[in-house]
Each structure stands twice: as C-alpha cells, then as structure tokens.
Amino acid sequence: MPHALLVSGHPRGSGSDFAEGLLGVLYPGVSPARLHEHADIRWIEPEGKSRQIKIDDCRDLIQFIGLTSYEGGWKAGVILFADRMNDNAQNALLKTLEEPPPRTLLVLVTDVPA
C-alpha cells in the first residue's frame, strides 16, 4: 500500500467514492457511511467563506496522523478539494507527505489534479 495517493475525481462524487472504497480495504467490515466517523480516519475539506484549506487544518491532520491508531491498524487522512489548500497548508503537509509515519495513508482528492 502506498503512503499517499492523489485521486482525480470530483470530491463529492467519483473521487470521494474511490477514497471510501480504498479505505474499505484498510478497514474491512466498516460501512462507507461509518468511514466518515471512524476514529482512525480524519476528513478535511474547505470551510467558511474563503473556501480554502488552511494551515491549521493541515497541522491538525499532521498531529492526528502522528498519534497511535485507536484500533491498532492504519491511520488515514483524506483531503477533499486538495487543490484548495493555500500555500502555507501545502508547505506544512509536504514533510508528512515525504516521510509519513508507518501504516499511514494520505488521500488527496481533487477534480483539478494539476
């Protein structure tokens, strides 16, 4: 399993569906609806009027990924609309993308992969 994936597809459609299917492999027996509430998975998406993902969101994800898994398995972070991360958020996430903790999966979902 790779430590990070860039999924090209709409974050409210095929991209999100793919991410849920992939997470279903890591967390067998967990329904797709439950994946959004799972203790070992963090979902991030733009909030507020700016419609950006900000550095604090990425810092929270990095801290979460660094913790021990609650169920003893994988830790996962899903960033919906990854193309909306501002420059500071991108830079904060870069080190974790390059050197993630063991048994970690980061999924970046966007419909604008460039």
The first five atom37 places (N, CA, C, CB, O) and aatype in JSON, in Angstrom:
{
  "aatype": [12, 14, 8, 0, 10, 10, 19, 15, 7, 8, 14, 1, 7, 15, 7, 15, 3, 13, 0, 6, 7, 10, 10, 7, 19, 10, 18, 14, 7, 19, 15, 14, 0, 1, 10, 8, 6, 8, 0, 3, 9, 1, 17, 9, 6, 14, 6, 7, 11, 15, 1, 5, 9, 11, 9, 3, 3, 4, 1, 3, 10, 9, 5, 13, 9, 7, 10, 16, 15, 18, 6, 7, 7, 17, 11, 0, 7, 19, 9, 10, 13, 0, 3, 1, 12, 2, 3, 2, 0, 5, 2, 0, 10, 10, 11, 16, 10, 6, 6, 14, 14, 14, 1, 16, 10, 10, 19, 10, 19, 16, 3, 19, 14, 0],
  "atom_mask": [
    [1, 1, 1, 1, 1],
    [1, 1, 1, 1, 1],
    [1, 1, 1, 1, 1],
    [1, 1, 1, 1, 1],
    [1, 1, 1, 1, 1],
    [1, 1, 1, 1, 1],
    [1, 1, 1, 1, 1],
    [1, 1, 1, 1, 1],
    [1, 1, 1, 0, 1],
    [1, 1, 1, 1, 1],
    [1, 1, 1, 1, 1],
    [1, 1, 1, 1, 1],
    [1, 1, 1, 0, 1],
    [1, 1, 1, 1, 1],
    [1, 1, 1, 0, 1],
    [1, 1, 1, 1, 1],
    [1, 1, 1, 1, 1],
    [1, 1, 1, 1, 1],
    [1, 1, 1, 1, 1],
    [1, 1, 1, 1, 1],
    [1, 1, 1, 0, 1],
    [1, 1, 1, 1, 1],
    [1, 1, 1, 1, 1],
    [1, 1, 1, 0, 1],
    [1, 1, 1, 1, 1],
    [1, 1, 1, 1, 1],
    [1, 1, 1, 1, 1],
    [1, 1, 1, 1, 1],
    [1, 1, 1, 0, 1],
    [1, 1, 1, 1, 1],
    [1, 1, 1, 1, 1],
    [1, 1, 1, 1, 1],
    [1, 1, 1, 1, 1],
    [1, 1, 1, 1, 1],
    [1, 1, 1, 1, 1],
    [1, 1, 1, 1, 1],
    [1, 1, 1, 1, 1],
    [1, 1, 1, 1, 1],
    [1, 1, 1, 1, 1],
    [1, 1, 1, 1, 1],
    [1, 1, 1, 1, 1],
    [1, 1, 1, 1, 1],
    [1, 1, 1, 1, 1],
    [1, 1, 1, 1, 1],
    [1, 1, 1, 1, 1],
    [1, 1, 1, 1, 1],
    [1, 1, 1, 1, 1],
    [1, 1, 1, 0, 1],
    [1, 1, 1, 1, 1],
    [1, 1, 1, 1, 1],
    [1, 1, 1, 1, 1],
    [1, 1, 1, 1, 1],
    [1, 1, 1, 1, 1],
    [1, 1, 1, 1, 1],
    [1, 1, 1, 1, 1],
    [1, 1, 1, 1, 1],
    [1, 1, 1, 1, 1],
    [1, 1, 1, 1, 1],
    [1, 1, 1, 1, 1],
    [1, 1, 1, 1, 1],
    [1, 1, 1, 1, 1],
    [1, 1, 1, 1, 1],
    [1, 1, 1, 1, 1],
    [1, 1, 1, 1, 1],
    [1, 1, 1, 1, 1],
    [1, 1, 1, 0, 1],
    [1, 1, 1, 1, 1],
    [1, 1, 1, 1, 1],
    [1, 1, 1, 1, 1],
    [1, 1, 1, 1, 1],
    [1, 1, 1, 1, 1],
    [1, 1, 1, 0, 1],
    [1, 1, 1, 0, 1],
    [1, 1, 1, 1, 1],
    [1, 1, 1, 1, 1],
    [1, 1, 1, 1, 1],
    [1, 1, 1, 0, 1],
    [1, 1, 1, 1, 1],
    [1, 1, 1, 1, 1],
    [1, 1, 1, 1, 1],
    [1, 1, 1, 1, 1],
    [1, 1, 1, 1, 1],
    [1, 1, 1, 1, 1],
    [1, 1, 1, 1, 1],
    [1, 1, 1, 1, 1],
    [1, 1, 1, 1, 1],
    [1, 1, 1, 1, 1],
    [1, 1, 1, 1, 1],
    [1, 1, 1, 1, 1],
    [1, 1, 1, 1, 1],
    [1, 1, 1, 1, 1],
    [1, 1, 1, 1, 1],
    [1, 1, 1, 1, 1],
    [1, 1, 1, 1, 1],
    [1, 1, 1, 1, 1],
    [1, 1, 1, 1, 1],
    [1, 1, 1, 1, 1],
    [1, 1, 1, 1, 1],
    [1, 1, 1, 1, 1],
    [1, 1, 1, 1, 1],
    [1, 1, 1, 1, 1],
    [1, 1, 1, 1, 1],
    [1, 1, 1, 1, 1],
    [1, 1, 1, 1, 1],
    [1, 1, 1, 1, 1],
    [1, 1, 1, 1, 1],
    [1, 1, 1, 1, 1],
    [1, 1, 1, 1, 1],
    [1, 1, 1, 1, 1],
    [1, 1, 1, 1, 1],
    [1, 1, 1, 1, 1],
    [1, 1, 1, 1, 1],
    [1, 1, 1, 1, 1],
    [1, 1, 1, 1, 1]
  ],
  "atom_positions": [
    [[0.86, -1.18, 0.0], [0.0, 0.0, 0.0], [0.9, 1.24, 0.0], [-0.97, 0.0, 1.23], [1.81, 1.33, 0.82]],
    [[0.66, 2.17, -0.9], [1.45, 3.41, -0.88], [1.08, 4.25, 0.34], [1.23, 4.22, -2.18], [0.05, 4.0, 0.98]],
    [[1.89, 5.22, 0.65], [1.6, 6.07, 1.8], [0.76, 7.28, 1.42], [2.89, 6.53, 2.45], [0.19, 7.93, 2.3]],
    [[0.66, 7.58, 0.13], [-0.14, 8.73, -0.31], [-0.65, 8.5, -1.72], [0.68, 10.04, -0.24], [0.02, 7.87, -2.55]],
    [[-1.84, 9.02, -1.99], [-2.45, 8.92, -3.31], [-3.08, 10.24, -3.68], [-3.49, 7.79, -3.36], [-3.64, 10.94, -2.83]],
    [[-2.99, 10.59, -4.96], [-3.73, 11.72, -5.5], [-4.83, 11.14, -6.35], [-2.81, 12.7, -6.32], [-4.57, 10.48, -7.35]],
    [[-6.07, 11.37, -5.94], [-7.23, 10.83, -6.64], [-7.84, 11.94, -7.49], [-8.28, 10.24, -5.65], [-8.22, 12.99, -6.98]],
    [[-7.92, 11.67, -8.79], [-8.51, 12.64, -9.71], [-9.97, 12.27, -9.94], [-7.73, 12.69, -11.05], [-10.28, 11.28, -10.6]],
    [[-10.85, 13.06, -9.38], [-12.29, 12.84, -9.49], [-12.97, 13.85, -8.61], [0.0, 0.0, 0.0], [-12.35, 14.42, -7.71]],
    [[-14.24, 14.09, -8.85], [-14.93, 15.11, -8.07], [-15.02, 14.69, -6.6], [-16.34, 15.36, -8.63], [-15.44, 13.57, -6.3]],
    [[-14.62, 15.58, -5.68], [-14.62, 15.25, -4.25], [-16.01, 14.97, -3.67], [-14.0, 16.37, -3.49], [-16.11, 14.45, -2.56]],
    [[-17.05, 15.29, -4.39], [-18.41, 14.96, -3.93], [-19.01, 13.83, -4.76], [-19.31, 16.21, -4.0], [-20.21, 13.55, -4.67]],
    [[-18.17, 13.2, -5.59], [-18.66, 12.15, -6.47], [-17.67, 11.01, -6.57], [0.0, 0.0, 0.0], [-17.37, 10.34, -5.58]],
    [[-17.15, 10.79, -7.78], [-16.29, 9.63, -8.03], [-15.01, 9.64, -7.21], [-15.94, 9.57, -9.5], [-14.54, 8.58, -6.79]],
    [[-14.43, 10.81, -6.96], [-13.21, 10.88, -6.16], [-13.43, 10.43, -4.73], [0.0, 0.0, 0.0], [-12.65, 9.66, -4.18]],
    [[-14.5, 10.91, -4.15], [-14.84, 10.52, -2.78], [-15.22, 9.04, -2.72], [-15.99, 11.38, -2.25], [-14.87, 8.34, -1.77]],
    [[-15.95, 8.57, -3.73], [-16.33, 7.15, -3.77], [-15.09, 6.26, -3.83], [-17.23, 6.87, -4.99], [-15.02, 5.23, -3.15]],
    [[-14.1, 6.66, -4.64], [-12.86, 5.9, -4.73], [-12.14, 5.88, -3.38], [-11.94, 6.49, -5.82], [-11.68, 4.83, -2.93]],
    [[-12.06, 7.04, -2.73], [-11.41, 7.12, -1.42], [-12.11, 6.22, -0.41], [-11.39, 8.57, -0.91], [-11.45, 5.52, 0.36]],
    [[-13.42, 6.22, -0.41], [-14.17, 5.36, 0.5], [-13.91, 3.89, 0.2], [-15.67, 5.66, 0.42], [-13.77, 3.09, 1.13]],
    [[-13.85, 3.52, -1.08], [-13.56, 2.14, -1.45], [-12.17, 1.71, -1.01], [0.0, 0.0, 0.0], [-11.98, 0.6, -0.53]],
    [[-11.21, 2.59, -1.18], [-9.84, 2.29, -0.75], [-9.77, 2.14, 0.77], [-8.89, 3.4, -1.21], [-9.12, 1.22, 1.27]],
    [[-10.42, 3.02, 1.48], [-10.43, 2.92, 2.94], [-11.16, 1.67, 3.4], [-11.07, 4.16, 3.55], [-10.85, 1.12, 4.45]],
    [[-12.13, 1.22, 2.61], [-12.83, -0.02, 2.93], [-11.89, -1.22, 2.93], [0.0, 0.0, 0.0], [-12.14, -2.19, 3.65]],
    [[-10.82, -1.16, 2.14], [-9.82, -2.23, 2.13], [-9.01, -2.22, 3.43], [-8.87, -2.08, 0.9], [-8.71, -3.27, 3.99]],
    [[-8.67, -1.01, 3.9], [-7.89, -0.89, 5.14], [-8.72, -1.19, 6.38], [-7.3, 0.5, 5.25], [-8.2, -1.66, 7.39]],
    [[-10.0, -0.9, 6.29], [-10.91, -1.07, 7.43], [-12.05, -1.99, 7.01], [-11.45, 0.3, 7.93], [-13.18, -1.53, 6.84]],
    [[-11.78, -3.29, 6.85], [-12.83, -4.21, 6.39], [-13.98, -4.29, 7.39], [-12.24, -5.6, 6.16], [-13.77, -4.26, 8.61]],
    [[-15.16, -4.41, 6.87], [-16.34, -4.52, 7.71], [-16.92, -3.2, 8.15], [0.0, 0.0, 0.0], [-17.97, -3.17, 8.8]],
    [[-16.27, -2.09, 7.81], [-16.77, -0.77, 8.17], [-17.56, -0.23, 6.98], [-15.6, 0.2, 8.58], [-17.03, -0.16, 5.87]],
    [[-18.8, 0.16, 7.21], [-19.63, 0.68, 6.13], [-19.1, 2.02, 5.63], [-21.09, 0.83, 6.59], [-18.47, 2.76, 6.39]],
    [[-19.33, 2.35, 4.34], [-18.86, 3.63, 3.8], [-19.33, 4.84, 4.61], [-19.32, 3.79, 2.37], [-18.59, 5.8, 4.77]],
    [[-20.54, 4.8, 5.13], [-21.05, 5.92, 5.94], [-20.27, 6.04, 7.25], [-22.56, 5.73, 6.23], [-20.03, 7.15, 7.73]],
    [[-19.89, 4.93, 7.81], [-19.14, 4.92, 9.08], [-17.7, 5.39, 8.9], [-19.16, 3.51, 9.69], [-17.08, 5.85, 9.86]],
    [[-17.15, 5.28, 7.68], [-15.77, 5.7, 7.43], [-15.57, 7.18, 7.74], [-15.39, 5.42, 5.99], [-14.46, 7.59, 8.11]],
    [[-16.61, 7.98, 7.58], [-16.5, 9.41, 7.85], [-16.47, 9.71, 9.35], [-17.67, 10.16, 7.2], [-16.15, 10.82, 9.76]],
    [[-16.8, 8.71, 10.17], [-16.83, 8.89, 11.62], [-15.78, 8.02, 12.33], [-18.2, 8.56, 12.16], [-15.68, 8.06, 13.56]],
    [[-15.02, 7.25, 11.57], [-14.06, 6.31, 12.15], [-12.98, 7.05, 12.93], [-13.42, 5.44, 11.05], [-12.52, 8.11, 12.51]],
    [[-12.6, 6.5, 14.05], [-11.64, 7.16, 14.95], [-10.24, 7.26, 14.35], [-11.56, 6.41, 16.25], [-9.46, 8.12, 14.76]],
    [[-9.9, 6.41, 13.38], [-8.56, 6.41, 12.8], [-8.5, 7.12, 11.44], [-8.07, 5.0, 12.65], [-7.48, 7.06, 10.76]],
    [[-9.57, 7.79, 11.05], [-9.61, 8.49, 9.77], [-10.01, 9.94, 10.02], [-10.6, 7.81, 8.78], [-10.97, 10.22, 10.75]],
    [[-9.28, 10.85, 9.42], [-9.61, 12.27, 9.51], [-9.93, 12.77, 8.1], [-8.43, 13.1, 10.15], [-9.14, 12.58, 7.17]],
    [[-11.08, 13.42, 7.95], [-11.51, 14.01, 6.68], [-11.37, 15.52, 6.78], [-12.98, 13.59, 6.32], [-11.8, 16.12, 7.76]],
    [[-10.77, 16.13, 5.76], [-10.61, 17.58, 5.72], [-11.2, 18.1, 4.42], [-9.1, 17.98, 5.86], [-11.03, 17.5, 3.36]],
    [[-11.89, 19.22, 4.53], [-12.39, 19.9, 3.34], [-12.5, 21.39, 3.64], [-13.76, 19.32, 2.89], [-12.51, 21.79, 4.81]],
    [[-12.57, 22.22, 2.6], [-12.64, 23.66, 2.83], [-13.88, 24.04, 3.63], [-12.63, 24.41, 1.49], [-14.95, 23.46, 3.46]],
    [[-13.71, 25.03, 4.5], [-14.83, 25.53, 5.28], [-14.81, 27.04, 5.26], [-14.77, 25.0, 6.73], [-13.77, 27.66, 5.02]],
    [[-15.93, 27.64, 5.5], [-16.01, 29.09, 5.6], [-16.12, 29.76, 4.25], [0.0, 0.0, 0.0], [-16.17, 29.11, 3.2]],
    [[-16.14, 31.05, 4.3], [-16.33, 31.85, 3.08], [-15.12, 31.81, 2.16], [-16.63, 33.28, 3.45], [-15.27, 31.97, 0.95]],
    [[-13.93, 31.58, 2.7], [-12.73, 31.59, 1.87], [-12.66, 30.37, 0.94], [-11.49, 31.64, 2.75], [-12.0, 30.42, -0.1]],
    [[-13.33, 29.29, 1.31], [-13.35, 28.05, 0.54], [-11.94, 27.51, 0.33], [-14.02, 28.28, -0.81], [-11.64, 26.89, -0.69]],
    [[-11.06, 27.75, 1.33], [-9.7, 27.25, 1.29], [-9.46, 26.28, 2.44], [-8.69, 28.41, 1.35], [-10.15, 26.31, 3.46]],
    [[-8.47, 25.44, 2.24], [-7.98, 24.61, 3.34], [-6.77, 25.34, 3.89], [-7.62, 23.13, 2.86], [-5.82, 25.63, 3.16]],
    [[-6.81, 25.64, 5.16], [-5.79, 26.49, 5.77], [-4.77, 25.67, 6.54], [-6.43, 27.52, 6.69], [-4.96, 24.48, 6.78]],
    [[-3.7, 26.32, 6.93], [-2.58, 25.67, 7.59], [-2.99, 24.98, 8.9], [-1.48, 26.68, 7.87], [-2.46, 23.92, 9.22]],
    [[-3.91, 25.57, 9.64], [-4.34, 24.95, 10.9], [-4.99, 23.6, 10.64], [-5.32, 25.87, 11.64], [-4.83, 22.68, 11.44]],
    [[-5.74, 23.47, 9.54], [-6.35, 22.19, 9.19], [-5.27, 21.14, 8.93], [-7.25, 22.33, 7.95], [-5.39, 20.0, 9.39]],
    [[-4.23, 21.52, 8.2], [-3.14, 20.59, 7.9], [-2.33, 20.26, 9.15], [-2.23, 21.17, 6.83], [-1.92, 19.11, 9.33]],
    [[-2.11, 21.23, 10.0], [-1.39, 20.96, 11.25], [-2.16, 19.99, 12.12], [-1.13, 22.25, 12.01], [-1.57, 19.11, 12.74]],
    [[-3.48, 20.14, 12.18], [-4.31, 19.21, 12.95], [-4.21, 17.8, 12.37], [-5.78, 19.67, 12.97], [-4.13, 16.82, 13.11]],
    [[-4.21, 17.7, 11.03], [-4.09, 16.4, 10.38], [-2.73, 15.77, 10.68], [-4.29, 16.54, 8.86], [-2.65, 14.58, 10.98]],
    [[-1.68, 16.55, 10.6], [-0.32, 16.05, 10.86], [-0.21, 15.53, 12.3], [0.73, 17.15, 10.61], [0.38, 14.48, 12.55]],
    [[-0.76, 16.28, 13.23], [-0.74, 15.84, 14.63], [-1.55, 14.55, 14.79], [-1.3, 16.95, 15.56], [-1.1, 13.63, 15.47]],
    [[-2.71, 14.48, 14.17], [-3.56, 13.29, 14.23], [-2.84, 12.07, 13.66], [-4.87, 13.53, 13.47], [-2.87, 11.0, 14.26]],
    [[-2.2, 12.24, 12.51], [-1.5, 11.14, 11.85], [-0.35, 10.62, 12.72], [-0.97, 11.59, 10.47], [-0.03, 9.43, 12.69]],
    [[0.27, 11.49, 13.49], [1.38, 11.11, 14.34], [0.99, 10.31, 15.58], [0.0, 0.0, 0.0], [1.85, 9.72, 16.23]],
    [[-0.29, 10.3, 15.91], [-0.77, 9.55, 17.08], [-0.89, 8.07, 16.77], [-2.11, 10.1, 17.55], [-0.97, 7.68, 15.61]],
    [[-0.91, 7.26, 17.81], [-1.12, 5.83, 17.66], [-2.56, 5.55, 17.23], [-0.79, 5.09, 18.96], [-3.49, 6.24, 17.66]],
    [[-2.73, 4.55, 16.41], [-4.05, 4.15, 15.95], [-4.91, 3.68, 17.13], [-3.95, 3.05, 14.89], [-4.43, 2.97, 18.01]],
    [[-6.18, 4.07, 17.12], [-7.08, 3.64, 18.19], [-7.38, 2.15, 18.11], [-8.39, 4.43, 18.13], [-7.52, 1.49, 19.14]],
    [[-7.47, 1.63, 16.89], [-7.81, 0.23, 16.72], [-6.6, -0.63, 16.37], [-8.86, 0.08, 15.65], [-6.76, -1.8, 16.02]],
    [[-5.41, -0.07, 16.45], [-4.2, -0.83, 16.22], [-3.87, -1.09, 14.76], [0.0, 0.0, 0.0], [-3.02, -1.93, 14.47]],
    [[-4.5, -0.39, 13.86], [-4.24, -0.6, 12.43], [-3.67, 0.64, 11.77], [0.0, 0.0, 0.0], [-2.75, 1.27, 12.29]],
    [[-4.23, 0.98, 10.65], [-3.79, 2.13, 9.86], [-4.41, 3.42, 10.37], [-4.14, 1.92, 8.4], [-5.48, 3.43, 10.97]],
    [[-3.7, 4.52, 10.1], [-4.24, 5.87, 10.29], [-4.38, 6.45, 8.88], [-3.29, 6.78, 11.22], [-3.53, 6.23, 8.02]],
    [[-5.45, 7.19, 8.65], [-5.68, 7.74, 7.31], [-6.16, 9.18, 7.4], [-6.71, 6.89, 6.54], [-6.88, 9.56, 8.33]],
    [[-5.75, 9.96, 6.44], [-6.2, 11.33, 6.29], [-6.69, 11.52, 4.87], [0.0, 0.0, 0.0], [-5.99, 11.17, 3.92]],
    [[-7.87, 12.07, 4.71], [-8.45, 12.33, 3.39], [-8.66, 13.83, 3.27], [-9.8, 11.55, 3.17], [-9.33, 14.44, 4.1]],
    [[-8.08, 14.42, 2.23], [-8.24, 15.85, 1.98], [-9.08, 16.01, 0.72], [-6.86, 16.57, 1.82], [-8.61, 15.77, -0.39]],
    [[-10.34, 16.41, 0.92], [-11.23, 16.68, -0.2], [-10.97, 18.08, -0.73], [-12.72, 16.51, 0.22], [-10.69, 19.0, 0.05]],
    [[-11.05, 18.25, -2.04], [-10.73, 19.53, -2.69], [-9.3, 19.94, -2.35], [-11.75, 20.65, -2.25], [-9.04, 21.08, -1.95]],
    [[-8.36, 19.0, -2.51], [-6.96, 19.23, -2.15], [-6.36, 20.41, -2.9], [-6.14, 17.98, -2.42], [-5.42, 21.04, -2.41]],
    [[-6.89, 20.74, -4.07], [-6.38, 21.87, -4.84], [-6.67, 23.2, -4.17], [-6.97, 21.86, -6.23], [-6.13, 24.23, -4.58]],
    [[-7.5, 23.2, -3.15], [-7.85, 24.44, -2.44], [-7.0, 24.68, -1.2], [-9.31, 24.4, -2.05], [-7.3, 25.58, -0.42]],
    [[-5.94, 23.89, -1.01], [-5.03, 24.17, 0.09], [-4.25, 25.45, -0.24], [-4.05, 22.97, 0.35], [-3.74, 25.59, -1.35]],
    [[-4.18, 26.36, 0.7], [-3.37, 27.55, 0.44], [-1.89, 27.18, 0.54], [-3.72, 28.71, 1.43], [-1.56, 26.07, 0.97]],
    [[-1.01, 28.09, 0.14], [0.43, 27.8, 0.1], [0.97, 27.35, 1.44], [1.18, 29.01, -0.37], [1.79, 26.43, 1.49]],
    [[0.55, 27.98, 2.51], [1.03, 27.6, 3.84], [0.59, 26.2, 4.21], [0.54, 28.6, 4.89], [1.37, 25.44, 4.8]],
    [[-0.63, 25.84, 3.88], [-1.12, 24.49, 4.16], [-0.35, 23.45, 3.35], [-2.63, 24.4, 3.85], [-0.01, 22.39, 3.87]],
    [[-0.07, 23.76, 2.09], [0.71, 22.84, 1.26], [2.09, 22.61, 1.84], [0.82, 23.38, -0.17], [2.55, 21.48, 1.92]],
    [[2.74, 23.68, 2.23], [4.09, 23.57, 2.79], [4.1, 22.79, 4.1], [4.69, 24.96, 3.01], [5.02, 22.02, 4.36]],
    [[3.08, 23.0, 4.93], [3.0, 22.28, 6.21], [2.83, 20.78, 5.98], [1.84, 22.82, 7.05], [3.37, 19.98, 6.75]],
    [[2.1, 20.4, 4.95], [1.82, 18.99, 4.69], [2.98, 18.28, 3.98], [0.56, 18.86, 3.87], [3.06, 17.05, 4.01]],
    [[3.85, 19.02, 3.35], [4.89, 18.45, 2.5], [5.78, 17.44, 3.22], [5.74, 19.54, 1.93], [6.02, 16.35, 2.69]],
    [[6.28, 17.76, 4.39], [7.18, 16.85, 5.11], [6.48, 15.54, 5.45], [7.7, 17.52, 6.39], [7.07, 14.46, 5.34]],
    [[5.23, 15.62, 5.86], [4.47, 14.41, 6.19], [4.22, 13.58, 4.93], [3.14, 14.76, 6.86], [4.24, 12.35, 4.99]],
    [[3.99, 14.24, 3.79], [3.84, 13.51, 2.54], [5.13, 12.79, 2.16], [3.41, 14.46, 1.41], [5.1, 11.68, 1.63]],
    [[6.27, 13.44, 2.41], [7.56, 12.84, 2.06], [7.97, 11.73, 3.02], [8.63, 13.91, 2.04], [8.54, 10.73, 2.59]],
    [[7.69, 11.9, 4.3], [8.12, 10.94, 5.31], [7.0, 10.68, 6.32], [9.38, 11.45, 6.04], [7.06, 11.15, 7.45]],
    [[5.98, 9.94, 5.9], [4.86, 9.69, 6.82], [5.22, 8.65, 7.88], [3.62, 9.23, 6.03], [6.14, 7.86, 7.69]],
    [[4.5, 8.66, 8.98], [4.69, 7.6, 9.98], [4.29, 6.24, 9.38], [3.85, 7.9, 11.27], [3.56, 6.2, 8.39]],
    [[4.76, 5.15, 9.97], [4.38, 3.82, 9.47], [2.86, 3.61, 9.52], [5.08, 2.72, 10.29], [2.17, 4.17, 10.38]],
    [[2.37, 2.82, 8.59], [0.94, 2.45, 8.5], [0.05, 3.68, 8.43], [0.53, 1.58, 9.7], [-0.95, 3.79, 9.13]],
    [[0.45, 4.6, 7.56], [-0.29, 5.84, 7.35], [-0.65, 5.94, 5.88], [0.53, 7.08, 7.8], [0.16, 5.61, 5.01]],
    [[-1.87, 6.4, 5.61], [-2.31, 6.64, 4.24], [-2.89, 8.05, 4.15], [-3.35, 5.56, 3.78], [-3.78, 8.41, 4.93]],
    [[-2.4, 8.83, 3.21], [-2.95, 10.15, 2.92], [-3.57, 10.1, 1.54], [-1.86, 11.26, 3.02], [-2.91, 9.7, 0.58]],
    [[-4.83, 10.51, 1.43], [-5.54, 10.53, 0.16], [-5.94, 11.96, -0.15], [-6.79, 9.61, 0.19], [-6.71, 12.57, 0.6]],
    [[-5.42, 12.5, -1.24], [-5.76, 13.83, -1.67], [-6.72, 13.7, -2.84], [-4.49, 14.66, -2.06], [-6.37, 13.11, -3.87]],
    [[-7.92, 14.24, -2.7], [-8.97, 14.12, -3.73], [-9.2, 15.48, -4.36], [-10.29, 13.55, -3.13], [-9.43, 16.46, -3.66]],
    [[-9.15, 15.53, -5.69], [-9.38, 16.78, -6.39], [-9.89, 16.5, -7.8], [-8.09, 17.62, -6.43], [-9.61, 15.46, -8.38]],
    [[-10.63, 17.44, -8.33], [-11.03, 17.33, -9.73], [-10.14, 18.21, -10.61], [-12.51, 17.73, -9.89], [-10.36, 18.32, -11.81]],
    [[-9.12, 18.83, -9.99], [-8.13, 19.66, -10.71], [-6.74, 19.15, -10.3], [-8.3, 21.21, -10.39], [-6.08, 19.8, -9.49]],
    [[-6.27, 18.0, -10.84], [-5.02, 17.42, -10.38], [-3.78, 18.25, -10.69], [-4.86, 16.09, -10.97], [-2.75, 18.05, -10.05]],
    [[-3.83, 19.15, -11.64], [-2.65, 19.97, -11.96], [-2.34, 20.9, -10.81], [-2.87, 20.77, -13.25], [-1.39, 21.67, -10.88]]
  ]
}
